[in-house]
Amino acid sequence: MIKTFISTCAFICLFVLSAFALFQAENGPKFEQPLLITSAGQSAEVQLASVLAKRAELDFKLSKMATTEDLEGTKSVCLVIGVSLKGLGAAGLDMAQEKERVTALLTAAQEKGIPVLCLHLGGEQRRGQQTDMMIKEFLPYARMALVVKSGNKDSLFNSICETKGIPLIEVEKTVDALPPIKEAFN
């Protein structure tokens, strides 16, 4: 009896959270295609973002180290924030070079009126001092942010988004990001 009650409550909570995330996406900013997906920190989650874009049937290009030249013909940018020292090393970059690249890209996007969607899909394990620095630096460029809830336990995303007036959608797991992404591009 108690197990059934707990299971029912858990299902209701999950349903309400999913409905709330979808409601936020339906009433949030809209983005246009084609989409440029890039990384801020060279984490593997940039690949997850491209999988989500493919499943959402979006017209997109993945460029992990996008530059201002990659903005040509782009109508939206998806910035996947998460630092991987291994990923940076494989790309031949250090933190200063990555920060400089992303700053130039987002500044050019802002000048061209290209909206930015920020994603943090790595959850709690992708957070750390370097990722937090990227979040603080680049989240303010966003028109909307979508994060896996476990990566926002300290409410850093809430704090920045509230201050800057950026709609924030939290999802339980990466796969739950698909409906809000689809809606943001419809």
C-alpha positions in Angstrom: 0.0 0.0 0.0 2.8 2.4 1.0 4.8 1.4 -2.1 1.9 2.1 -4.3 1.3 5.5 -2.7 5.0 6.5 -3.1 5.1 5.3 -6.7 1.9 7.3 -7.5 3.3 10.4 -5.8 6.6 10.0 -7.7 4.7 9.6 -11.0 2.6 12.7 -10.3 5.7 14.8 -9.4 7.5 13.7 -12.6 4.4 14.4 -14.7 4.0 17.9 -13.1 7.7 18.7 -13.6 7.6 17.6 -17.3 4.4 19.6 -17.9 6.0 22.6 -16.3 9.1 22.3 -18.4 7.0 22.0 -21.5 4.8 24.9 -20.5 8.0 27.1 -20.0 9.3 26.0 -23.4 5.9 26.7 -25.2 5.9 30.2 -23.7 9.6 30.9 -23.9 11.7 32.4 -26.7 11.6 30.9 -30.1 14.7 30.1 -32.2 15.1 29.8 -35.9 17.1 27.3 -38.0 19.7 26.6 -39.2 21.4 26.1 -35.8 25.1 26.1 -35.0 26.0 23.9 -32.0 29.3 24.5 -30.3 31.0 24.0 -27.0 32.2 26.2 -24.2 34.7 24.0 -22.6 35.0 21.1 -25.0 33.0 18.6 -23.0 31.5 15.5 -24.5 28.0 16.9 -23.9 28.3 18.9 -27.2 27.7 15.5 -28.9 24.6 14.9 -26.8 23.3 18.3 -28.0 23.8 17.2 -31.6 21.9 14.0 -30.9 19.0 16.0 -29.4 19.0 18.3 -32.4 19.0 15.3 -34.7 16.1 13.7 -32.8 14.2 17.0 -32.9 14.8 17.0 -36.7 16.5 20.4 -36.6 18.7 21.8 -39.4 22.0 22.1 -37.6 25.7 22.1 -37.9 28.0 20.9 -35.2 31.3 22.7 -34.8 33.0 22.0 -31.5 35.4 24.9 -32.0 33.2 27.3 -33.9 34.5 30.7 -34.9 32.9 33.9 -36.1 33.1 32.5 -39.7 30.8 29.7 -38.7 28.0 32.2 -38.1 27.5 32.7 -41.8 24.0 31.5 -42.6 23.3 30.7 -39.0 20.1 31.9 -37.4 20.6 30.5 -33.8 23.6 29.3 -31.7 23.4 26.5 -29.2 26.3 26.9 -26.7 26.9 23.7 -24.6 28.6 24.8 -21.4 30.9 22.3 -19.6 34.6 22.1 -19.2 36.6 19.0 -19.9 40.3 19.3 -19.5 40.7 16.2 -21.6 38.6 17.7 -24.3 40.5 21.0 -24.2 43.8 19.1 -24.4 42.6 17.0 -27.4 41.5 20.3 -29.1 44.9 21.8 -28.4 43.4 24.6 -26.3 43.8 25.9 -22.8 41.1 27.7 -20.8 42.3 31.2 -21.9 42.1 30.2 -25.6 38.7 28.6 -25.2 37.4 31.7 -23.4 38.7 34.0 -26.1 37.2 31.8 -28.9 33.8 31.7 -27.2 33.8 35.4 -26.3 34.5 36.3 -29.9 31.8 34.0 -31.2 29.1 35.2 -28.8 30.0 38.9 -29.3 29.7 38.4 -33.1 26.4 36.6 -32.7 25.1 39.4 -30.5 26.2 42.0 -33.1 24.4 40.0 -35.9 21.2 39.6 -33.8 21.7 35.8 -33.6 20.1 34.4 -30.5 21.9 32.0 -28.2 20.5 28.9 -26.4 22.7 27.8 -23.5 22.7 24.1 -22.5 24.3 22.5 -19.5 23.7 18.7 -20.0 26.5 17.3 -17.8 24.8 17.5 -14.5 26.6 17.8 -11.2 29.6 15.8 -12.4 30.4 18.4 -15.1 30.3 21.3 -12.6 33.5 22.7 -11.1 35.5 25.9 -10.9 36.3 26.1 -14.6 32.7 25.2 -15.7 31.3 27.7 -13.2 33.6 30.4 -14.7 32.2 29.6 -18.2 28.7 29.7 -16.9 29.2 33.1 -15.3 30.9 34.4 -18.3 28.7 33.1 -21.1 25.2 32.5 -19.7 24.4 36.2 -19.8 24.5 36.1 -23.6 21.6 33.6 -23.7 18.1 34.2 -24.8 17.1 30.9 -23.0 18.9 28.3 -20.9 18.2 24.6 -20.5 19.9 22.6 -17.8 19.9 19.2 -16.3 18.6 19.8 -12.8 21.5 18.0 -11.0 23.9 20.6 -12.5 22.0 23.4 -10.8 21.8 22.2 -7.2 23.5 25.5 -6.0 21.0 27.5 -8.1 23.8 29.3 -10.0 21.8 29.2 -13.2 18.7 30.5 -11.4 20.7 33.4 -10.0 22.2 34.5 -13.3 19.0 33.9 -15.3 16.8 35.9 -12.8 19.3 38.8 -12.8 19.5 38.9 -16.6 15.8 38.0 -17.4 16.7 34.8 -19.1 14.1 32.0 -19.2 15.4 28.9 -17.5 14.2 25.3 -18.1 15.4 22.5 -15.8 15.0 18.9 -16.8 15.6 15.7 -14.8 17.8 14.1 -17.3 19.3 14.8 -20.8 16.6 12.9 -22.7 14.0 15.1 -21.1 15.5 18.1 -22.9 14.1 16.9 -26.2 10.5 18.3 -25.9 11.6 21.8 -24.8 14.2 21.9 -27.6 11.6 20.9 -30.2 9.2 23.6 -28.9 11.9 26.3 -28.8 12.4 25.8 -32.6 8.7 25.5 -33.6 
